[in-house]
Amino acid sequence: MNQVSKALLLDYHAGRVSALQRKLIEDWLQDARNRSTYYETLIEWETTHPQYVADVTTGLDRFRRRLTGAQSATTTLILGEDVLVKPLLNRFRASWLAAACVSILLLGGWLFRTSILYKTYSTRSGQLQRLVLPDGSRVVLNGNTELRLSRFGWMGDRSQRDVFLTGEAEFSVMHLTDHRPFVVHTDRQLNIEVLGTEFVVLARQRATRVVLIRGIVKLHYQPGQQSEKTLTMRPGQKVTLDPEQRALVLTNSSYPNEFSAWKNRQYIFHDTPLTEIGQMIQDDFGLRVTIKEPSLAERQISGTYNVTHVDELLSALEELLSIRITRQRDRIIFSQLNK
């Protein structure tokens, strides 16, 4: 059966689908888990294809001319009877004010629809945040991370629980008696569906990764316009999205808990190259890292390091690798001592 893609939904909102495609989407919407995706694409299409774009400047000018003309005409007809002019003008102003208030409310609802539909949690550089979601699930956010939480589907119905992640987080998902799924959405067309489990998700610019600590999760991935692919993970497995975002790579991890060591302010390295450590510093602490020499980028370290501040990690790297680390505001430069 053909899959309902984002492109097909956008064509549906634009009225460019065939009768068969319309029936496919209607059948697809019978599954309540798909409705959040439908409404997301509807909001996206309406935002980029407004049915009416108001010319505010021209409208205000026209209104001022009409208002001035109405005042002149009324005064001419009634002459000295100002007592009749004021109630008429007041009623006109009251009607205009009421219409303006309604317009402002509608516009405000449209502009702030994301705030209405979702609640957003975000962390700064180097900050950790622990959350308890409405269903009792627990989340720990790493630094420079945003979690958007759907305000609907958590309690009182059987629709799925949806969250949207940019950054890195550990999830401990509560299993509900009605078996309602919990879905983590990323911006790489990779979604993680769970019922009750513990896992870590990395969804940053440099990489997309899922590490399963316990339980079972199902990954849904749709590369480009291809049909959706699914992959079921078991505890101890790690899945990464390749750099071209075309395939999921599944490997086994002997120590899956190490991928969430950051929640305890720890970094655990196993022959980790300096270039990868530099990317972690950029992601977690918001610092731009430059490695001067290519040979230095491949230098590796191992060990467990307690890090409450980025300077502690930089001092350890400087001592272990015998290198020079220079900090210029938000920029870190790694270089050889003899340079």
C-alpha distance (Angstrom), angle and dihedral (degrees) to the residues before:
residue distance angle dihedral
M1 . . .
N2 3.79 . .
Q3 3.79 115.8 .
V4 3.80 122.7 -123.6
S5 3.80 105.1 -118.6
K6 3.79 130.5 -169.1
A7 3.83 90.0 -108.6
L8 3.81 90.8 54.1
L9 3.81 91.6 49.7
L10 3.81 91.1 50.9
D11 3.82 89.5 51.0
Y12 3.82 88.3 49.4
H13 3.82 92.1 54.0
A14 3.82 88.5 48.6
G15 3.82 91.6 51.0
R16 3.81 94.3 -116.6
V17 3.82 100.9 123.5
S18 3.77 131.0 104.4
A19 3.80 124.9 -118.1
L20 3.82 90.5 -101.1
Q21 3.80 91.9 50.8
R22 3.81 90.9 48.3
K23 3.81 90.0 52.4
L24 3.83 89.9 48.4
I25 3.80 90.9 54.5
E26 3.81 93.1 45.5
D27 3.82 90.4 52.9
W28 3.81 89.7 45.9
L29 3.82 90.5 53.8
Q30 3.79 90.9 57.8
D31 3.82 85.1 79.8
A32 3.81 105.0 78.3
R33 3.80 90.6 -150.8
N34 3.81 89.9 69.6
R35 3.79 97.2 53.6
S36 3.80 97.0 82.5
T37 3.83 89.3 56.9
Y38 3.81 89.7 48.9
Y39 3.81 93.2 53.0
E40 3.81 92.5 44.7
T41 3.80 91.1 56.6
L42 3.82 90.2 44.1
I43 3.81 91.0 55.5
E44 3.81 90.6 45.8
W45 3.83 92.4 50.9
E46 3.81 93.9 45.7
T47 3.80 90.6 49.1
T48 3.81 92.9 53.8
H49 3.83 95.7 37.4
P50 3.82 108.2 42.5
Q51 3.80 112.1 -174.2
Y52 3.79 91.6 -141.7
V53 3.82 131.3 19.5
A54 3.78 110.8 -162.4
D55 3.80 120.4 -138.3
V56 3.79 94.9 -139.9
T57 3.81 96.8 -179.1
T58 3.81 94.8 51.1
G59 3.78 91.2 44.2
L60 3.79 93.8 52.9
D61 3.80 91.6 48.3
R62 3.82 90.7 50.4
F63 3.79 90.8 48.4
R64 3.83 92.6 50.8
R65 3.81 91.1 50.6
R66 3.80 91.7 49.7
L67 3.79 91.8 47.0
T68 3.82 92.3 50.3
G69 3.81 91.6 45.8
A70 3.81 92.1 49.2
Q71 3.80 92.0 52.5
S72 3.84 92.9 49.7
A73 3.81 94.9 46.2
T74 3.79 93.4 47.9
T75 3.81 93.4 50.2
T76 3.81 92.1 48.4
L77 3.80 95.0 51.6
I78 3.78 98.4 43.5
L79 3.80 97.1 31.9
G80 3.77 109.4 -176.3
E81 3.79 97.5 5.8
D82 3.82 95.0 101.0
V83 3.76 90.5 156.0
L84 3.84 89.3 75.2
V85 3.78 95.6 42.4
K86 3.82 96.6 59.7
P87 3.84 97.6 55.3
L88 3.81 90.5 47.7
L89 3.80 92.5 49.5
N90 3.80 91.8 43.6
R91 3.81 90.7 53.7
F92 3.80 89.8 49.7
R93 3.79 91.9 50.0
A94 3.81 91.8 45.8
S95 3.83 91.5 52.8
W96 3.80 91.5 48.2
L97 3.81 91.4 47.7
A98 3.81 92.1 50.4
A99 3.81 91.4 49.5
A100 3.80 90.7 47.7
C101 3.81 91.7 51.0
V102 3.82 91.8 50.8
S103 3.81 90.6 48.7
I104 3.80 91.6 49.8
L105 3.80 91.5 49.7
L106 3.81 92.4 49.7
L107 3.80 92.0 46.2
G108 3.80 91.5 47.6
G109 3.80 91.1 50.6
W110 3.81 90.5 52.0
L111 3.80 95.7 45.7
F112 3.80 93.3 46.3
R113 3.80 97.6 37.8
T114 3.82 90.6 117.5
S115 3.81 90.0 58.3
I116 3.79 89.1 47.9
L117 3.81 95.4 49.2
Y118 3.81 98.2 36.4
K119 3.79 141.6 34.5
T120 3.80 114.8 -144.9
Y121 3.81 129.8 -150.8
S122 3.81 120.1 -171.9
T123 3.80 137.8 175.8
R124 3.79 131.8 -149.5
S125 3.80 127.2 -131.9
G126 3.80 110.5 -57.9
Q127 3.82 92.9 4.0
L128 3.82 125.8 127.3
Q129 3.79 123.7 -159.8
R130 3.81 129.2 -169.1
L131 3.81 118.4 -154.8
V132 3.79 136.9 -172.9
L133 3.81 110.3 -154.2
P134 3.84 123.7 -145.5
D135 3.83 91.8 -96.2
G136 3.82 93.1 51.5
S137 3.80 95.7 -101.1
R138 3.81 114.5 142.2
V139 3.81 127.1 -137.1
V140 3.80 132.4 -175.3
L141 3.82 115.4 -159.6
N142 3.80 121.3 -152.9
G143 3.82 122.1 -145.2
N144 3.83 120.0 -64.4
T145 3.80 92.0 18.4
E146 3.80 132.8 137.5
L147 3.79 125.7 -161.4
R148 3.81 118.3 -170.6
L149 3.79 114.1 -161.3
S150 3.80 124.0 -159.1
R151 3.80 109.9 -127.3
F152 3.83 90.9 -147.1
G153 3.79 134.1 64.1
W154 3.79 98.5 38.3
M155 3.76 103.4 100.3
G156 3.79 135.8 14.6
D157 3.82 101.8 21.6
R158 3.79 140.4 53.5
S159 3.80 99.7 -111.3
Q160 3.78 118.4 119.9
R161 3.80 126.9 -91.6
D162 3.82 109.9 -114.1
V163 3.80 130.4 -164.3
F164 3.83 128.2 171.2
L165 3.81 118.7 -146.7
T166 3.78 133.5 -161.9
G167 3.80 111.7 172.4
E168 3.81 127.2 11.8
A169 3.80 131.8 -41.9
E170 3.79 143.4 159.1
F171 3.81 116.6 -133.0
S172 3.79 129.0 -158.7
V173 3.80 102.9 -175.2
M174 3.79 123.9 -155.2
H175 3.80 116.0 -132.0
L176 3.83 112.0 -131.7
T177 3.79 126.6 -150.0
D178 3.81 92.3 -121.3
H179 3.86 90.0 54.0
R180 3.79 91.2 -123.5
P181 3.83 108.6 177.4
F182 3.80 123.7 -119.5
V183 3.83 114.0 -143.6
V184 3.81 128.2 -166.1
H185 3.81 111.4 -159.6
T186 3.82 122.9 -157.6
D187 3.80 129.3 -171.3
R188 3.82 91.5 -115.2
Q189 3.83 95.3 73.6
L190 3.82 87.5 -102.3
N191 3.82 115.3 126.9
I192 3.80 127.3 -179.1
E193 3.82 117.6 -146.3
V194 3.81 119.3 -164.9
L195 3.79 140.8 163.6
G196 3.80 100.6 -163.7
T197 3.79 123.9 -18.5
E198 3.81 148.5 108.1
F199 3.79 122.5 -107.6
V200 3.82 144.4 145.1
V201 3.81 124.0 -124.6
L202 3.80 125.9 -162.8
A203 3.82 112.1 -168.2
R204 3.79 106.5 166.4
Q205 3.79 135.3 130.7
R206 3.79 93.4 -97.0
A207 3.81 97.7 48.9
T208 3.80 148.3 -7.1
R209 3.80 116.2 -142.0
V210 3.81 140.5 162.8
V211 3.82 122.4 -163.2
L212 3.81 117.9 -172.5
I213 3.81 115.7 -148.4
R214 3.81 99.4 175.5
G215 3.79 138.6 -12.0
I216 3.80 126.9 25.5
V217 3.79 130.4 -69.0
K218 3.78 133.1 -176.4
L219 3.79 119.8 -142.5
H220 3.81 120.5 -148.1
Y221 3.78 115.0 -161.7
Q222 3.79 130.5 173.0
P223 3.83 113.8 -172.8
G224 3.80 109.6 -156.7
Q225 3.80 112.8 -53.0
Q226 3.81 93.6 -22.9
S227 3.79 123.3 116.1
E228 3.78 117.7 -84.9
K229 3.81 117.4 -86.1
T230 3.81 124.8 -153.4
L231 3.79 132.0 -158.6
T232 3.82 128.1 -176.5
M233 3.80 116.2 -145.4
R234 3.80 129.3 -152.4
P235 3.84 127.4 -154.7
G236 3.81 113.3 -73.3
Q237 3.80 94.4 25.9
K238 3.78 126.0 123.5
V239 3.80 125.3 -157.3
T240 3.79 123.4 -166.9
L241 3.78 130.3 -176.5
D242 3.79 110.5 -126.2
P243 3.85 117.1 -117.1
E244 3.82 91.9 -102.5
Q245 3.86 89.7 51.6
R246 3.79 90.7 -128.8
A247 3.80 102.9 114.4
L248 3.78 143.5 23.3
V249 3.81 116.3 -123.3
L250 3.82 115.5 -151.4
T251 3.82 120.8 -159.5
N252 3.80 136.3 160.7
S253 3.79 120.8 -111.6
S254 3.81 121.2 -154.7
Y255 3.82 92.1 -159.4
P256 3.83 109.3 31.8
N257 3.82 92.4 164.1
E258 3.80 89.6 66.0
F259 3.81 89.8 71.9
S260 3.81 89.2 67.8
A261 3.81 96.3 41.8
W262 3.81 88.1 111.2
K263 3.83 89.4 75.0
N264 3.83 86.6 68.0
R265 3.82 91.2 45.7
Q266 3.79 91.7 -104.2
Y267 3.80 134.0 130.2
I268 3.81 117.8 -158.1
F269 3.80 118.1 -165.5
H270 3.82 130.3 -171.4
D271 3.82 109.0 -172.3
T272 3.80 86.4 -40.1
P273 3.84 113.7 176.9
L274 3.79 119.1 -124.9
T275 3.81 91.2 -118.7
E276 3.82 90.4 61.9
I277 3.81 91.4 46.1
G278 3.79 88.7 51.7
Q279 3.82 90.3 54.0
M280 3.81 90.0 51.1
I281 3.80 90.6 52.0
Q282 3.80 90.3 50.6
D283 3.81 92.4 49.4
D284 3.81 99.5 43.3
F285 3.82 101.7 34.3
G286 3.81 102.9 26.7
L287 3.83 94.2 -123.1
R288 3.81 124.5 140.4
V289 3.81 109.6 -125.2
T290 3.81 124.0 -155.9
I291 3.82 123.1 -173.8
K292 3.78 109.6 -160.6
E293 3.82 101.3 -160.5
P294 3.85 125.0 44.7
S295 3.81 91.0 -142.0
L296 3.80 90.0 56.9
A297 3.80 91.6 54.1
E298 3.82 90.6 64.8
R299 3.82 95.2 51.3
Q300 3.82 109.6 119.4
I301 3.79 136.3 -151.7
S302 3.81 136.3 -172.9
G303 3.78 133.0 -162.0
T304 3.80 144.5 75.4
Y305 3.79 119.1 -76.9
N306 3.80 128.7 -171.5
V307 3.79 107.8 -139.8
T308 3.80 122.9 -177.0
H309 3.81 91.3 156.3
V310 3.80 131.9 24.3
D311 3.84 91.3 -120.1
E312 3.81 89.1 66.8
L313 3.79 91.1 57.3
L314 3.81 92.4 44.7
S315 3.82 91.5 52.0
A316 3.83 91.0 50.6
L317 3.82 91.7 49.9
E318 3.79 92.2 47.7
E319 3.81 92.4 52.4
L320 3.82 98.1 40.8
L321 3.80 96.7 46.1
S322 3.82 97.0 33.5
I323 3.79 91.3 -129.6
R324 3.79 136.3 136.2
I325 3.82 117.2 -107.7
T326 3.79 117.4 -167.5
R327 3.79 123.3 -171.9
Q328 3.80 120.9 -156.7
R329 3.80 107.8 178.8
D330 3.82 104.2 -71.7
R331 3.81 94.8 -3.7
I332 3.84 127.4 89.0
I333 3.81 120.8 -163.5
F334 3.82 122.3 -162.6
S335 3.80 115.7 -162.7
Q336 3.79 141.6 155.5
L337 3.80 117.3 -90.0
N338 3.82 92.4 -124.3
K339 3.81 94.2 54.3
